[in-house]
């Protein structure tokens, strides 16, 4: 049903909008065609649909024509819009293209995917993460999206320099507390369940084992914040990351 909804709301040019034609779009009122299209593609691809196969092959192919058209020779997808959305959008588009290449091994997507990864590596900040401006500052929120992109690239057989991953580990150490089982948005701020979920997913991708006591302690903490459907507790950003952490843990945490 979710994919059918996305199909219905795809624009004639193949993109998606954050603002409509549906009701209750982005609360900020800011359009972001790059991000909306990348996130819709992640949903289709997550269900196994690509431009080569699946029930939604036509929609995916049309969307990729738009998203690839946005990418420049440096690997950048996002060129206009709200400044603080730039690197979120870039990371989401990078995840999508690395996933697609990994799923299909279509050679037409290899170079665009590698270009996007090379750009991510090039703009990593000295602190080890990413934030709003390429090459400057870090926060856990933006960094998490890039970690997923780098992991997708590795799984697809693309090149990711190991020093890039080592710098991410150093950044996560700087925002971690309680023996690295809880995490903050930025160094010096307090830990939250949302940033803890995002950082723990990064740790899983950076090879922490299932039985690492730091990971299991963090997972136990997250289990105190179950998904709740009442309006006052709607935090889809937390749900997005906590669900993935539990899914990778499997077993009892995932059941809970």
Buried (B, 14 or more C-beta within 10 A) or exposed (E): EEBEEBBEBBBEEBBBBBBEEEEEBBEEEBBBBBBBBBBBBBBBBEEEBBBEEBBBBBBBEBBBEBBBEBBEEEBBBBEEBBEEBBBBBBBBBBBBBBBBBBBBEBEEBBEBBBBBBBBBBEBBBEBBBBBBEBEEBBBBBBBBBBBBBBBBBBBBEBEBEEEBBEBBBEBBEBBBEEEBBBBBBBBEEEBBBBBBBBBBBBBBBBEBEEEBEBBBBBBEBBBEBEEEEEEEEEBEBBBBBBBBBBEBBEEEBEEE
